[in-house]
Amino acid sequence: MTDDLRQAMVHVKQAAVQHRNNYIGTEHLLWGLTTQDNGATRLHQAAGVSPETLHRSVEARLSMGASHAAERVAWTPYSR
C-alpha cells in the first residue's frame, strides 16, 4: 500500500467511527479517498469533478448510526 492509500484508509475508518456506523461502505471509501490530495482526488479533478464538492456531497449523505461498537468495523461486500 502506498502512503496515500494508508492515510486514506485512516480517514475511511474515521468516517465510519464518527458516524457510529459498524460497517465500512462505499460511501465511507469515497469520503476517505477525498479528504486530501492523492491519486483519487487528482483523478476526479481530471474528470472535471471537484474533490471538495464530492467530499461535501458524500459527507452530507453519511447517516448517523446507533452502533456502540464502532471500534469493530466490518467491510460491506461492495466495499471489499
Secondary structure, 3 states (H helix, E strand, C coil): CCHHHHHHHHHHHHHHHHCCCCEECHHHHHHHHCCCCCHHHHHHHHCCCCHHHHHHHHHHHCCCCCCCCCCCCEECCCCC
